[in-house]
Amino acid sequence: RQALDDVDDALRHAGTLATGVSPANILAQEEVFGPVLATMTFRNTEEAIELANNTRYGLAASVWSENVNLALHVAPQLKAGVVWVNGTNMFDAACGFGGYRESGFGREGGREGMFEYLTAKLPLGPVIKPATMSAQPVEQADGAAIDRTAKPV
């Protein structure tokens, strides 16, 4: 392993904190892979959820709060493949991982990831048979037979 001090400065990026980011800013709209934290202000919980979901991506999210019950209320409302509460990168090999929307296709890991490699098969097998004759046009029915559904009186 190479110590971080030995790595060329051109190969690493210092941590960056961007404050007062607007919802339309590229930092709020694109996936950023690196030591970058974009912060936005919000007035209430609903606005925070709306801001978090206002992107076409959804790989991962984390909710930070001193009120764990509030964080647990918010977490399932975020459209992300994984949502952590008061932490990040806490993966469980038994759980599938994958993003929402434009953050990837399918799942990896866990039971969900296994199903990405399987083809669903109908257990009924030969019970379902294809039609033996080609489709024929239906003859015109008289008006009396068209609607025999129950109606309220």
Secondary structure in CASP SS format (residue, H / E / C, confidence):
PFRMAT SS
TARGET T0000
AUTHOR 0000-0000-0000
METHOD secondary structure of the structure
MODEL  1
R C 1.00
Q C 1.00
A C 1.00
L H 1.00
D H 1.00
D H 1.00
V C 1.00
D C 1.00
D H 1.00
A H 1.00
L H 1.00
R C 1.00
H C 1.00
A C 1.00
G C 1.00
T E 1.00
L E 1.00
A E 1.00
T C 1.00
G C 1.00
V C 1.00
S C 1.00
P C 1.00
A C 1.00
N C 1.00
I H 1.00
L H 1.00
A H 1.00
Q H 1.00
E C 1.00
E C 1.00
V C 1.00
F C 1.00
G C 1.00
P C 1.00
V E 1.00
L E 1.00
A E 1.00
T C 1.00
M C 1.00
T C 1.00
F C 1.00
R C 1.00
N C 1.00
T H 1.00
E H 1.00
E H 1.00
A H 1.00
I H 1.00
E H 1.00
L H 1.00
A H 1.00
N H 1.00
N C 1.00
T C 1.00
R C 1.00
Y E 1.00
G E 1.00
L C 1.00
A E 1.00
A E 1.00
S E 1.00
V E 1.00
W C 1.00
S C 1.00
E C 1.00
N C 1.00
V H 1.00
N H 1.00
L H 1.00
A H 1.00
L H 1.00
H H 1.00
V H 1.00
A H 1.00
P H 1.00
Q H 1.00
L C 1.00
K C 1.00
A C 1.00
G C 1.00
V E 1.00
V E 1.00
W E 1.00
V E 1.00
N C 1.00
G C 1.00
T C 1.00
N C 1.00
M C 1.00
F C 1.00
D C 1.00
A C 1.00
A C 1.00
C C 1.00
G C 1.00
F E 1.00
G C 1.00
G C 1.00
Y E 1.00
R E 1.00
E C 1.00
S C 1.00
G C 1.00
F C 1.00
G C 1.00
R C 1.00
E E 1.00
G C 1.00
G H 1.00
R H 1.00
E H 1.00
G H 1.00
M H 1.00
F H 1.00
E C 1.00
Y C 1.00
L C 1.00
T C 1.00
A C 1.00
K C 1.00
L C 1.00
P C 1.00
L C 1.00
G H 1.00
P H 1.00
V H 1.00
I C 1.00
K C 1.00
P C 1.00
A C 1.00
T C 1.00
M C 1.00
S C 1.00
A C 1.00
Q C 1.00
P C 1.00
V C 1.00
E C 1.00
Q C 1.00
A C 1.00
D C 1.00
G H 1.00
A H 1.00
A H 1.00
I C 1.00
D C 1.00
R C 1.00
T C 1.00
A C 1.00
K C 1.00
P C 1.00
V C 1.00
END
